Amino acid sequence: MEAEKRIELDGCTYIMRPANAIASWNALKAAGAVFKGMELEQPAKGQDLGKSKIDIGAILGNLGDPAIAKIERIVFDHTNVQVAGENPFRLADRLETHFNDRRGDLIPVLVAGIQYQYADFFTSAAPTLAKLFGKAKALTA
C-alpha cells in the first residue's frame, strides 16, 4: 500500500492515508455478503497492488447497507482535503458541508478511497481464495 494517495478534482486535492489494517479488515468482514461473488483482478506484472481493480459496482449497488457505511467511514476518516487558498482539513470533520458544496466529488472520492484502502486485501488474497473456494475469480494480465 502506498503511503498516501492524492486525487485532484477541480482545484481540490484529496489526500488519503492508510487506515488501521484491523479496523479496515473488520469493516470488510461486516460487508462480506456484499462482496460475495465479486471478481478480483491481480495487478499486471510490475504493477503495484494499489493499482489493482476491485468490483466497485458491487459496493455502489449496496450503498444503503450499514456494512458499507463502515467502509465509507474508513475512507472519509482517513482523507484530508486541501481546497485551493484554504487550510487543509480532515474530510470527516466537514463531510456534509464539503460535499454540499462539491457534490460531484463524493462518488469519485469514495471510489478512489475504497480502491486505495482495500485493493491490497483483495489482490493479495485472490489467488488463495480462487484455490480454496473456486468462487473468487483471479485474473492475470
Buried (B, 14 or more C-beta within 10 A) or exposed (E): BBEEBEBEEEEBBBBBBBBEEEBBEEBBEBBEEBBEEBBBBBBEEEEEBBEBBBBBEBBEEBEEBEBBBBBBBBBBBBBBBBBEEEEEEEBBEEBEEBBEEBEEBBEEBBBBBBBBBBBBBBBBBBBEBBEEEEEBBBEEE
